[in-house]
Amino acid sequence: MSQRYKLYRRTSGIYVVRISVPQRFRRYAGQCEIHTSTGTHDLHEAKQKSALLLAVWYQTLQEYEQLDYRSLNDCAPLLAGEGMISLSNFAQSIELPVTQLIQAVMNRNLPMFWLATGQAGFYVETLSEVELDPLDGSYVLNYVEAQGMEGVVKGYLQLIAPLAHLRNIISDGHSEASVFKTAGSEAKGGWFFTSNCPVIKPDTLLINKVHAENLRLDWLAKTTPPAVSVHPAAPLATPSPVIVNEYVHRKYYTKSLSWLCSEYVKHRRKGKVSESAINDIRNYFTFMIEAMGDIQLEDFDRDFLRAYESKLRTIPANRNLAKAKYGVKTLDELIAKAAECGDKSMTEESVRKYINGLYGAMKWAVADGKLLKSPCENFFPRDDKDERDQDHTDVFEPNEVKAIFSLPWFLAGTGERNAQGRFHQYCPFHYWAPLLGLLTGARVNEIAQLLLDDILAEDDVYYLNLESDSESGKKLKNANARRKIPIHSTLIALGFIDYVKALKNAGYARLFPELKPHKTKGYGRPVSAWFNESLLARRLNVERNRTKSFHSFRHSVSTLLKEKGVSPELRAQLVGHVRGETETEVRYSKDLKPIHMIQTVEKIDFSLPEIAKFNIPDGLDAVRDALRRKRGKQIE
């Protein structure tokens, strides 16, 4: 880029002027950067046009300085005195978008308050003594209900984890909070709301007026007082640059990236879509906006994406951990610090993921008339595949299978109790989930979400009935995942059917009632997190390179059956893939009944150590202890 003239050249050869808008003036300009085509391939001619455009821009900046000074100076009386001011009132007084104000509050890590007006809750004197769930570190609300004092609260309370709530407000306009700490530097107590959680919005979220005034004064110091003008009523005429964007329909030039994301989410919600997919869409857009700003679509083109790609390659891997490590708030600060310390940058795979993650939204925007063509199309060159799909996940080697099933709870059939006689770590899914994965080849979520009514018998053969059911929250990957898997004789011998009956007699509905489902990834998330991180990585020191995980059980089962000569169609039915390749196999051949599949299942005969039969009374106690820990709604 020509720094003096702020020029860069598009792939078409046309020179473009790129003007960066200072942060405090973006509320007037409505964008972070201005990209204006010079319409020429000639560098000398482009420089002449750039000089004229930049002269107009510097005049515009002087106007912005005057507007900025007036709005910041005029709001001083509102911030006089003590007390609190809501974010919405403060933003309105200084004519600043509330999201930009929230970002400034986040950058300074200012304390945030909410005014309670008689809400019912539970008070604990020492917040640090509240029991935490060992699985996710969240507060156990039923502990609060048992140990806390019930009452009503009035007055200012301080948010816990304010950054998370502020991010929710930026993305969704509101956030729900279940726990607050009492205000004051010496206060140690907290208030918990186990029902009717307060909804936090910019008009109910408060900061101290002293902090607000400091923000105003800092911004005021960066502005210039309005100069005396002979003709104050005659503002400078600022011609708007004519921006020609071959990717975006002119009708939507003034719309923003966040608007495009919102529109795409609305479109996706009209069909059948998971919350996980919606969150992925938002995350891809949010990260791009964090890196490049919430620009107007008139500036969104292939060059913008190339600039985003370049910036992605400077961002360190595990950026959130790196931010905490270096104590920085913004992405630009993190990039500078990581470069200074020589940290590893984001991998090529991650860079491609963040760009390709926008592909679906761009394709829809073209079809919907918002874009003329997709800037993501053929963004990366096609590579010859030097890796097969099957190479992404490895099978478990015999020594690894033996190591997994030689862990204490498999050899004893139960876990260890603590000094109070309770199971504080051990849960029944620690025993049954890996065994079911190894002896059925089912997906982790298919196993974790099983209801007791899904364990059935037909022709004297017990089987798992894998079906989706919106009422109970059961989800399958696709239609091919619907199937019946005979239960292996090893599972029956270890007490699986007896445990199912015991759970039914105890009044439970799920095979693993101790599991708390992830809000988007379902019941499988806590199982895979425990197995992959706690069991494989920490207990067995298996390298976490994503090639070994709970999913490796499926590959191990399918590979073993292939080695034993089981037909592809039978293997596909067992693991829930498309049944065959021909129309006869796919359309006209129906799934075999469990009695005809049992012989295939019994061929799964991995060499296992001596596994003890499951201790059913201990298992029921472990379920009760886990439910005691997780009962009630928990917060982050």
C-alpha positions as CSV (number, residue, x, y, z in Angstrom):
1,M,0.0,0.0,0.0
2,S,1.1,3.6,-0.7
3,Q,1.1,5.0,2.9
4,R,1.1,8.7,2.0
5,Y,-1.8,8.4,-0.4
6,K,-3.5,5.5,1.4
7,L,-3.8,3.5,-1.8
8,Y,-4.0,-0.2,-2.4
9,R,-4.7,-2.1,-5.6
10,R,-7.5,-4.7,-6.0
11,T,-6.9,-7.9,-7.8
12,S,-8.6,-6.3,-10.8
13,G,-5.8,-3.7,-10.9
14,I,-8.0,-0.8,-9.9
15,Y,-6.5,1.5,-7.2
16,V,-8.6,2.2,-4.1
17,V,-8.2,4.8,-1.4
18,R,-8.6,3.3,2.1
19,I,-9.2,5.8,4.9
20,S,-9.3,4.7,8.5
21,V,-11.9,6.5,10.7
22,P,-10.7,7.3,14.2
23,Q,-12.6,5.4,16.9
24,R,-14.3,8.4,18.4
25,F,-15.6,9.7,15.1
26,R,-17.1,6.4,13.9
27,R,-20.5,7.5,15.3
28,Y,-20.6,10.3,12.7
29,A,-19.0,8.4,9.8
30,G,-21.0,5.2,10.5
31,Q,-18.1,3.0,9.6
32,C,-14.5,2.0,10.6
33,E,-12.9,2.5,7.2
34,I,-13.8,4.2,4.0
35,H,-12.8,2.4,0.8
36,T,-13.2,4.6,-2.4
37,S,-12.3,3.4,-5.9
38,T,-10.2,5.8,-8.0
39,G,-11.5,4.0,-11.1
40,T,-8.1,3.9,-12.7
41,H,-5.2,1.4,-13.2
42,D,-2.7,4.2,-13.4
43,L,-0.8,4.9,-10.2
44,H,0.0,8.5,-11.0
45,E,-3.6,9.3,-11.8
46,A,-4.7,7.4,-8.7
47,K,-2.4,9.5,-6.5
48,Q,-3.9,12.7,-7.9
49,K,-7.4,11.6,-7.2
50,S,-6.4,10.3,-3.7
51,A,-4.9,13.7,-2.8
52,L,-8.2,15.5,-3.6
53,L,-10.2,12.9,-1.6
54,L,-7.9,13.1,1.4
55,A,-8.1,16.9,1.4
56,V,-11.9,16.7,1.7
57,W,-11.5,14.0,4.4
58,Y,-9.3,16.2,6.5
59,Q,-11.8,19.0,6.3
60,T,-14.5,16.5,7.4
61,L,-12.4,15.6,10.4
62,Q,-12.3,19.2,11.6
63,E,-16.2,19.2,11.5
64,Y,-16.2,15.9,13.5
65,E,-13.9,17.4,16.1
66,Q,-16.3,20.3,16.6
67,L,-19.3,18.0,16.9
68,D,-17.5,15.7,19.2
69,Y,-16.4,18.6,21.5
70,R,-19.9,20.0,21.7
71,S,-21.7,16.7,22.6
72,L,-19.1,15.8,25.2
73,N,-19.1,19.3,26.7
74,D,-22.9,19.7,26.8
75,C,-23.5,16.6,28.8
76,A,-21.4,17.6,31.8
77,P,-24.4,18.7,34.0
78,L,-26.0,15.2,33.7
79,L,-22.9,13.7,35.3
80,A,-22.5,16.2,38.1
81,G,-22.8,14.9,41.7
82,E,-22.8,11.4,43.1
83,G,-24.8,8.3,42.3
84,M,-25.3,6.1,39.3
85,I,-26.3,6.5,35.7
86,S,-27.6,3.9,33.4
87,L,-25.6,3.0,30.3
88,S,-28.5,3.9,28.0
89,N,-28.8,7.4,29.6
90,F,-25.1,8.0,29.5
91,A,-24.8,6.9,25.8
92,Q,-27.8,9.1,24.8
93,S,-26.3,12.1,26.6
94,I,-23.0,11.9,24.7
95,E,-24.7,10.8,21.5
96,L,-22.7,7.5,21.4
97,P,-24.1,4.1,20.3
98,V,-24.6,2.1,23.5
99,T,-22.7,-0.8,22.1
100,Q,-19.6,1.4,21.7
101,L,-20.0,2.7,25.3
102,I,-20.3,-0.9,26.5
103,Q,-17.1,-1.8,24.7
104,A,-15.3,1.1,26.4
105,V,-16.7,-0.1,29.8
106,M,-15.4,-3.6,29.0
107,N,-12.0,-2.2,28.1
108,R,-11.7,-0.4,31.4
109,N,-13.2,-3.3,33.4
110,L,-15.5,-0.9,35.2
111,P,-17.7,-2.3,38.0
112,M,-21.3,-2.7,36.9
113,F,-24.4,-2.5,39.1
114,W,-28.0,-3.5,39.0
115,L,-30.7,-1.9,41.3
116,A,-32.8,-4.5,43.1
117,T,-36.3,-3.3,44.0
118,G,-37.6,-6.0,46.3
119,Q,-36.9,-9.2,44.3
120,A,-37.0,-12.5,46.2
121,G,-33.8,-14.5,46.5
122,F,-31.4,-16.3,48.7
123,Y,-28.6,-14.5,50.6
124,V,-25.2,-16.1,51.5
125,E,-22.8,-14.3,53.8
126,T,-19.6,-15.6,52.1
127,L,-19.9,-16.2,48.4
128,S,-16.6,-18.0,48.2
129,E,-18.0,-20.8,50.4
130,V,-20.8,-21.7,48.1
131,E,-20.4,-25.3,46.7
132,L,-19.2,-25.5,43.1
133,D,-20.0,-28.3,40.7
134,P,-16.8,-30.3,40.0
135,L,-17.8,-30.9,36.4
136,D,-18.1,-27.2,35.2
137,G,-17.2,-25.1,38.2
138,S,-20.6,-23.4,38.4
139,Y,-22.5,-22.6,41.6
140,V,-24.8,-25.3,42.9
141,L,-28.0,-23.5,43.5
142,N,-29.7,-26.2,45.6
143,Y,-26.8,-25.7,48.1
144,V,-27.8,-22.0,48.2
145,E,-31.4,-22.9,48.8
146,A,-30.4,-25.2,51.7
147,Q,-27.8,-23.0,53.3
148,G,-28.7,-19.4,52.4
149,M,-31.2,-17.1,54.0
150,E,-34.4,-16.5,52.0
151,G,-35.5,-12.9,51.7
152,V,-36.0,-9.9,49.4
153,V,-33.3,-7.4,48.4
154,K,-33.3,-3.7,47.7
155,G,-30.4,-1.6,46.7
156,Y,-27.4,-1.9,44.4
157,L,-25.9,-5.3,43.6
158,Q,-22.7,-5.9,41.6
159,L,-22.6,-8.2,38.6
160,I,-20.5,-11.4,38.7
161,A,-18.7,-12.2,35.4
162,P,-19.7,-8.7,34.0
163,L,-17.8,-9.2,30.7
164,A,-19.9,-12.3,29.8
165,H,-23.1,-10.4,30.5
166,L,-21.9,-7.3,28.5
167,R,-21.1,-9.5,25.5
168,N,-24.6,-11.0,25.7
169,I,-26.1,-7.5,25.7
170,I,-24.0,-6.5,22.7
171,S,-25.1,-9.6,20.8
172,D,-28.7,-10.1,22.0
173,G,-29.7,-6.8,23.7
174,H,-30.0,-8.4,27.1
175,S,-28.6,-10.9,29.5
176,E,-30.0,-13.0,32.4
177,A,-28.1,-13.1,35.7
178,S,-28.7,-15.5,38.5
179,V,-26.1,-14.4,41.0
180,F,-24.8,-11.0,42.2
181,K,-22.4,-10.0,44.9
182,T,-23.2,-7.3,47.4
183,A,-21.8,-3.9,46.6
184,G,-18.8,-2.5,48.3
185,S,-15.1,-3.3,48.4
186,E,-15.4,-5.2,51.7
187,A,-18.6,-7.0,50.9
188,K,-18.2,-10.8,50.7
189,G,-21.8,-11.9,50.4
190,G,-24.0,-12.7,47.4
191,W,-27.6,-12.9,46.3
192,F,-28.9,-15.8,44.3
193,F,-32.1,-15.8,42.3
194,T,-33.2,-19.4,41.6
195,S,-36.3,-18.4,39.7
196,N,-37.3,-15.4,37.7
197,C,-33.7,-14.4,37.0
198,P,-33.3,-10.6,36.5
199,V,-33.0,-9.5,32.9
200,I,-30.1,-7.1,32.5
201,K,-30.4,-4.4,29.8
202,P,-28.5,-1.1,29.1
203,D,-31.3,0.9,30.8
204,T,-31.1,-1.2,34.0
205,L,-27.3,-1.6,34.0
206,L,-25.6,1.2,35.9
207,I,-22.1,2.6,36.4
208,N,-20.9,5.1,39.0
209,K,-21.2,8.7,37.8
210,V,-17.6,9.3,38.8
211,H,-16.5,6.6,36.3
212,A,-18.8,8.0,33.7
213,E,-17.4,11.5,34.2
214,N,-13.8,10.1,33.9
215,L,-14.8,8.5,30.6
216,R,-16.3,11.8,29.3
217,L,-13.3,13.8,30.4
218,D,-10.9,11.4,28.7
219,W,-12.8,11.6,25.5
220,L,-13.1,15.3,25.8
221,A,-9.3,15.7,26.2
222,K,-8.9,13.9,22.8
223,T,-11.1,16.4,21.0
224,T,-10.5,20.0,19.9
225,P,-12.7,23.0,20.9
226,P,-14.6,24.4,18.0
227,A,-12.7,27.1,16.2
228,V,-14.3,30.6,15.8
229,S,-15.8,30.8,12.4
230,V,-16.8,33.9,10.5
231,H,-19.8,32.0,9.1
232,P,-20.7,29.5,11.9
233,A,-24.0,28.7,10.2
234,A,-22.4,27.6,7.0
235,P,-21.0,24.1,7.6
236,L,-18.4,22.6,5.3
237,A,-19.8,20.8,2.3
238,T,-18.5,17.3,2.5
239,P,-19.1,15.3,-0.7
240,S,-19.7,11.7,0.1
241,P,-17.2,9.4,-1.8
242,V,-18.8,7.4,-4.5
243,I,-18.1,3.8,-3.6
244,V,-18.5,1.2,-6.2
245,N,-18.8,-2.3,-4.8
246,E,-19.1,-5.1,-7.3
247,Y,-20.1,-7.5,-4.5
248,V,-23.0,-5.6,-2.7
249,H,-26.3,-4.4,-4.0
250,R,-26.5,-0.6,-3.6
251,K,-29.7,-0.8,-1.7
252,Y,-27.8,-2.4,1.2
253,Y,-24.7,-0.2,1.3
254,T,-25.6,1.4,4.6
255,K,-26.4,-1.9,6.3
256,S,-23.7,-3.4,8.6
257,L,-22.1,-6.8,9.0
258,S,-24.0,-7.4,12.3
259,W,-27.3,-6.6,10.4
260,L,-26.3,-9.2,7.7
261,C,-25.6,-11.8,10.5
262,S,-29.0,-11.1,12.1
263,E,-30.9,-11.4,8.8
264,Y,-29.2,-14.7,8.0
265,V,-30.0,-16.1,11.5
266,K,-33.7,-15.1,11.0
267,H,-33.6,-17.0,7.6
268,R,-32.1,-20.1,9.2
269,R,-34.6,-20.1,12.0
270,K,-37.4,-20.5,9.5
271,G,-36.2,-24.0,8.8
272,K,-35.0,-26.8,11.1
273,V,-31.7,-25.7,12.6
274,S,-29.9,-26.5,15.9
275,E,-28.8,-23.9,18.4
276,S,-25.3,-25.1,17.9
277,A,-25.5,-24.1,14.2
278,I,-26.9,-20.7,15.1
279,N,-24.2,-20.1,17.6
280,D,-21.5,-21.0,15.0
281,I,-23.0,-18.5,12.6
282,R,-22.9,-15.7,15.3
283,N,-19.4,-16.7,16.4
284,Y,-18.0,-16.4,12.8
285,F,-19.5,-13.0,12.4
286,T,-18.7,-11.8,15.9
287,F,-15.0,-12.7,15.5
288,M,-14.8,-10.9,12.1
289,I,-16.4,-7.8,13.6
290,E,-14.1,-7.9,16.6
291,A,-11.1,-8.1,14.2
292,M,-12.2,-5.7,11.5
293,G,-15.0,-3.6,12.9
294,D,-18.8,-3.6,12.2
295,I,-18.3,-2.0,8.8
296,Q,-21.1,-1.0,6.4
297,L,-21.7,-3.4,3.5
298,E,-20.5,-0.9,1.0
299,D,-17.0,-1.7,2.2
300,F,-17.5,-5.5,2.3
301,D,-15.7,-7.1,-0.7
302,R,-13.0,-9.5,-1.6
303,D,-10.3,-7.0,-0.5
304,F,-11.9,-6.7,2.9
305,L,-11.9,-10.5,3.3
306,R,-8.2,-10.6,2.2
307,A,-7.4,-8.1,4.9
308,Y,-9.3,-10.2,7.4
309,E,-7.4,-13.3,6.3
310,S,-4.1,-11.4,6.8
311,K,-5.1,-10.3,10.3
312,L,-6.2,-13.8,11.2
313,R,-2.7,-15.0,10.4
314,T,-1.3,-12.6,13.1
315,I,-3.6,-13.7,15.9
316,P,-2.1,-16.2,18.4
317,A,-3.6,-19.6,18.9
318,N,-5.9,-19.9,21.9
319,R,-6.5,-16.2,21.8
320,N,-8.8,-16.1,24.9
321,L,-6.2,-17.9,27.0
322,A,-3.6,-15.5,25.6
323,K,-5.7,-12.5,26.5
324,A,-5.9,-13.6,30.1
325,K,-2.2,-14.5,30.1
326,Y,-1.1,-11.0,29.0
327,G,-3.9,-9.1,30.7
328,V,-5.0,-7.3,27.5
329,K,-8.5,-6.5,26.4
330,T,-8.5,-5.8,22.7
331,L,-7.5,-8.0,19.8
332,D,-5.0,-5.5,18.5
333,E,-3.2,-5.3,21.9
334,L,-3.1,-9.1,21.9
335,I,-1.6,-9.3,18.4
336,A,1.1,-6.8,19.4
337,K,1.9,-8.6,22.6
338,A,2.0,-12.1,20.9
339,A,4.3,-10.8,18.2
340,E,6.6,-9.3,20.8
341,C,6.7,-12.6,22.7
342,G,7.0,-14.8,19.7
343,D,3.8,-16.8,20.2
344,K,2.6,-19.3,17.7
345,S,-0.1,-17.8,15.4
346,M,-3.4,-19.4,14.4
347,T,-3.1,-22.5,12.3
348,E,-3.9,-22.6,8.6
349,E,-6.8,-24.9,9.4
350,S,-8.3,-22.3,11.8
351,V,-7.8,-19.4,9.3
352,R,-9.7,-21.4,6.7
353,K,-12.4,-22.3,9.2
354,Y,-13.1,-18.6,10.0
355,I,-13.3,-17.6,6.4
356,N,-15.2,-20.7,5.2
357,G,-17.6,-20.3,8.1
358,L,-19.0,-17.3,6.3
359,Y,-19.7,-19.2,3.1
360,G,-23.3,-20.2,3.8
361,A,-24.3,-16.7,4.8
362,M,-22.8,-15.2,1.7
363,K,-24.4,-17.8,-0.6
364,W,-27.8,-17.0,1.0
365,A,-27.2,-13.2,0.7
366,V,-26.6,-13.6,-3.0
367,A,-29.7,-15.7,-3.5
368,D,-31.7,-13.1,-1.5
369,G,-30.4,-10.2,-3.5
370,K,-28.4,-8.5,-0.8
371,L,-25.1,-9.4,-2.4
372,L,-24.4,-9.4,-6.2
373,K,-21.8,-12.2,-5.8
374,S,-20.1,-13.9,-2.9
375,P,-16.6,-12.7,-1.8
376,C,-16.0,-16.1,-0.3
377,E,-16.4,-18.0,-3.6
378,N,-13.1,-19.8,-4.5
379,F,-11.4,-17.8,-1.8
380,F,-8.8,-20.5,-1.1
381,P,-7.2,-22.5,-3.9
382,R,-8.2,-26.1,-4.1
383,D,-5.6,-28.5,-2.6
384,D,-5.0,-32.0,-3.7
385,K,-6.2,-34.2,-0.8
386,D,-3.2,-36.0,0.6
387,E,-5.2,-37.2,3.6
388,R,-8.2,-39.6,3.6
389,D,-11.3,-38.8,5.6
390,Q,-10.6,-41.9,7.7
391,D,-7.2,-40.4,8.7
392,H,-8.7,-37.6,10.8
393,T,-9.6,-39.9,13.7
394,D,-7.6,-42.9,14.8
395,V,-8.7,-46.2,16.2
396,F,-7.7,-47.2,19.7
397,E,-4.8,-49.5,19.7
398,P,-5.1,-52.7,21.8
399,N,-2.8,-51.3,24.6
400,E,-5.0,-48.1,24.7
401,V,-8.2,-50.1,25.0
402,K,-6.6,-52.1,27.8
403,A,-5.4,-48.9,29.6
404,I,-8.9,-47.3,29.4
405,F,-10.7,-50.3,30.8
406,S,-8.0,-50.9,33.5
407,L,-9.0,-47.7,35.3
408,P,-10.1,-48.2,39.0
409,W,-13.9,-48.0,38.5
410,F,-13.8,-50.7,35.8
411,L,-11.7,-53.1,38.0
412,A,-13.9,-52.4,41.1
413,G,-17.3,-51.9,39.5
414,T,-17.6,-48.7,41.4
415,G,-15.9,-45.4,42.3
416,E,-14.4,-44.0,45.6
417,R,-16.5,-42.3,48.2
418,N,-15.2,-39.2,50.1
419,A,-14.9,-38.7,53.8
420,Q,-18.6,-38.0,54.1
421,G,-19.4,-41.3,52.3
422,R,-20.5,-39.6,49.2
423,F,-19.4,-40.0,45.6
424,H,-18.0,-36.6,44.8
425,Q,-16.3,-37.5,41.5
426,Y,-17.5,-40.8,40.3
427,C,-20.7,-41.1,38.1
428,P,-22.2,-44.2,36.5
429,F,-21.7,-42.8,33.0
430,H,-17.9,-43.1,33.7
431,Y,-18.4,-46.9,33.7
432,W,-21.2,-47.4,31.1
433,A,-20.5,-44.8,28.4
434,P,-17.1,-46.1,27.3
435,L,-18.3,-49.7,27.4
436,L,-21.4,-48.7,25.3
437,G,-19.1,-46.8,22.9
438,L,-16.8,-49.8,22.5
439,L,-19.5,-52.5,22.2
440,T,-22.1,-50.6,20.0
441,G,-20.1,-48.1,17.9
442,A,-22.8,-45.5,18.7
443,R,-22.1,-41.8,18.8
444,V,-21.4,-40.2,22.1
445,N,-24.6,-38.1,22.0
446,E,-26.7,-41.1,21.0
447,I,-25.4,-42.9,24.1
448,A,-25.6,-40.0,26.5
449,Q,-29.2,-39.0,25.7
450,L,-30.7,-42.5,26.0
451,L,-34.0,-42.9,27.9
452,L,-34.7,-46.0,29.9
453,D,-37.6,-46.6,27.5
454,D,-35.1,-46.8,24.7
455,I,-33.8,-50.1,26.1
456,L,-36.2,-52.6,24.7
457,A,-36.5,-56.3,23.9
458,E,-37.8,-58.0,20.7
459,D,-37.6,-61.8,20.0
460,D,-35.7,-62.2,23.3
461,V,-33.0,-59.8,22.2
462,Y,-32.3,-56.6,24.1
463,Y,-31.5,-53.6,22.0
464,L,-31.0,-49.8,22.0
465,N,-33.8,-48.0,20.1
466,L,-32.1,-44.8,18.7
467,E,-34.8,-42.3,17.7
468,S,-35.0,-38.5,17.7
469,D,-37.7,-37.0,20.0
470,S,-38.1,-33.2,20.4
471,E,-40.2,-33.6,23.5
472,S,-37.4,-35.3,25.4
473,G,-34.6,-33.4,23.7
474,K,-33.2,-36.4,21.8
475,K,-31.5,-35.5,18.6
476,L,-29.9,-37.6,15.9
477,K,-27.3,-36.6,13.3
478,N,-29.5,-37.5,10.4
479,A,-32.2,-39.9,9.2
480,N,-29.7,-42.7,8.7
481,A,-28.9,-42.6,12.5
482,R,-32.3,-44.0,13.3
483,R,-31.6,-47.7,14.1
484,K,-31.8,-50.6,16.6
485,I,-28.6,-51.8,18.1
486,P,-28.6,-55.2,19.8
487,I,-27.0,-55.1,23.3
488,H,-23.8,-57.0,23.5
489,S,-23.7,-60.1,25.8
490,T,-20.7,-58.5,27.7
491,L,-22.8,-55.5,28.7
492,I,-25.6,-57.8,29.9
493,A,-23.1,-59.9,31.9
494,L,-21.7,-56.7,33.6
495,G,-25.2,-55.8,34.8
496,F,-26.5,-53.3,32.2
497,I,-30.1,-54.6,32.0
498,D,-30.2,-55.0,35.8
499,Y,-29.1,-51.4,36.2
500,V,-31.7,-50.2,33.8
501,K,-34.4,-52.0,35.8
502,A,-33.0,-50.5,39.1
503,L,-33.2,-47.0,37.6
504,K,-36.8,-47.5,36.5
505,N,-37.7,-48.8,40.0
506,A,-36.0,-45.7,41.5
507,G,-38.3,-43.5,39.4
508,Y,-35.7,-42.2,36.9
509,A,-36.4,-41.7,33.2
510,R,-32.9,-41.4,31.7
511,L,-30.1,-43.9,31.6
512,F,-27.7,-41.1,32.8
513,P,-29.8,-38.8,35.0
514,E,-26.6,-37.4,36.4
515,L,-25.8,-35.6,33.2
516,K,-26.6,-31.9,32.6
517,P,-27.1,-31.3,28.9
518,H,-25.1,-28.6,27.1
519,K,-27.5,-25.9,25.8
520,T,-26.6,-26.5,22.2
521,K,-24.5,-29.7,22.1
522,G,-26.8,-31.8,24.2
523,Y,-26.1,-34.6,26.6
524,G,-23.0,-35.8,24.7
525,R,-20.9,-32.7,25.5
526,P,-20.2,-33.5,29.2
527,V,-19.4,-37.1,28.4
528,S,-17.0,-36.3,25.6
529,A,-15.4,-33.5,27.6
530,W,-14.8,-35.8,30.6
531,F,-13.6,-38.7,28.4
532,N,-11.3,-36.6,26.1
533,E,-9.8,-34.2,28.6
534,S,-10.0,-36.0,32.0
535,L,-9.6,-39.6,31.1
536,L,-7.5,-39.6,27.9
537,A,-5.4,-36.4,28.4
538,R,-4.8,-36.3,32.2
539,R,-5.1,-39.9,33.3
540,L,-3.6,-41.7,30.4
541,N,-1.4,-38.9,29.0
542,V,-2.8,-39.4,25.4
543,E,-1.6,-36.5,23.2
544,R,-4.6,-34.1,22.5
545,N,-4.2,-33.7,18.8
546,R,-7.9,-34.6,18.0
547,T,-7.0,-37.9,16.5
548,K,-7.9,-39.9,19.6
549,S,-11.3,-39.2,21.3
550,F,-14.6,-40.9,22.3
551,H,-15.3,-41.0,18.5
552,S,-12.4,-43.4,18.1
553,F,-14.6,-46.1,19.5
554,R,-16.8,-45.9,16.4
555,H,-13.7,-46.2,14.1
556,S,-12.4,-49.1,16.2
557,V,-15.7,-51.0,15.9
558,S,-16.1,-50.3,12.2
559,T,-12.5,-51.3,11.5
560,L,-12.7,-54.5,13.6
561,L,-15.9,-55.6,11.8
562,K,-14.4,-54.9,8.4
563,E,-11.4,-57.0,9.3
564,K,-13.8,-59.8,10.3
565,G,-15.5,-59.7,6.9
566,V,-18.8,-58.0,7.9
567,S,-20.5,-56.5,4.9
568,P,-20.5,-52.7,4.4
569,E,-24.3,-52.6,4.5
570,L,-24.4,-54.3,8.0
571,R,-21.6,-52.1,9.3
572,A,-23.5,-49.1,8.0
573,Q,-26.7,-50.1,9.8
574,L,-24.8,-50.7,13.0
575,V,-23.1,-47.3,13.1
576,G,-25.9,-45.3,11.5
577,H,-24.6,-44.5,8.0
578,V,-26.3,-44.7,4.5
579,R,-27.2,-48.4,4.0
580,G,-25.3,-49.3,0.8
581,E,-24.8,-47.4,-2.5
582,T,-27.3,-48.8,-5.0
583,E,-31.0,-47.8,-5.1
584,T,-32.0,-51.3,-4.1
585,E,-29.8,-51.2,-1.0
586,V,-30.8,-47.7,0.0
587,R,-34.5,-47.5,-0.9
588,Y,-35.9,-51.0,-1.0
589,S,-33.8,-53.0,1.5
590,K,-35.2,-52.4,5.1
591,D,-33.0,-52.5,8.2
592,L,-32.6,-56.0,9.7
593,K,-34.3,-56.7,13.0
594,P,-32.2,-57.0,16.2
595,I,-32.4,-60.8,16.2
596,H,-30.6,-60.8,12.8
597,M,-28.0,-58.2,13.9
598,I,-27.0,-59.8,17.1
599,Q,-24.5,-62.0,15.4
600,T,-22.8,-58.9,13.9
601,V,-22.6,-57.2,17.3
602,E,-21.2,-60.3,19.0
603,K,-18.2,-60.1,16.6
604,I,-17.1,-57.0,18.5
605,D,-14.6,-58.9,20.7
606,F,-11.9,-56.6,21.8
607,S,-9.4,-58.0,24.3
608,L,-10.4,-56.5,27.6
609,P,-9.0,-56.8,31.1
610,E,-11.0,-58.4,33.9
611,I,-13.9,-55.8,34.3
612,A,-15.9,-56.1,37.6
613,K,-19.6,-56.3,37.4
614,F,-21.3,-52.9,38.0
615,N,-22.2,-52.2,41.6
616,I,-25.8,-51.2,41.3
617,P,-26.4,-49.8,44.9
618,D,-23.3,-47.7,44.6
619,G,-24.4,-46.6,41.1
620,L,-27.8,-45.4,42.5
621,D,-26.0,-43.6,45.3
622,A,-23.7,-41.9,42.8
623,V,-26.7,-40.7,40.8
624,R,-28.3,-39.2,43.9
625,D,-25.1,-37.4,44.9
626,A,-24.6,-36.0,41.4
627,L,-28.2,-34.8,41.3
628,R,-27.7,-33.1,44.7
629,R,-24.7,-31.2,43.2
630,K,-26.4,-30.1,40.0
631,R,-30.0,-29.6,41.1
632,G,-31.5,-26.3,40.2
633,K,-30.4,-23.8,37.6
634,Q,-26.7,-23.1,37.6
635,I,-24.9,-20.0,36.3
636,E,-21.7,-19.7,34.5
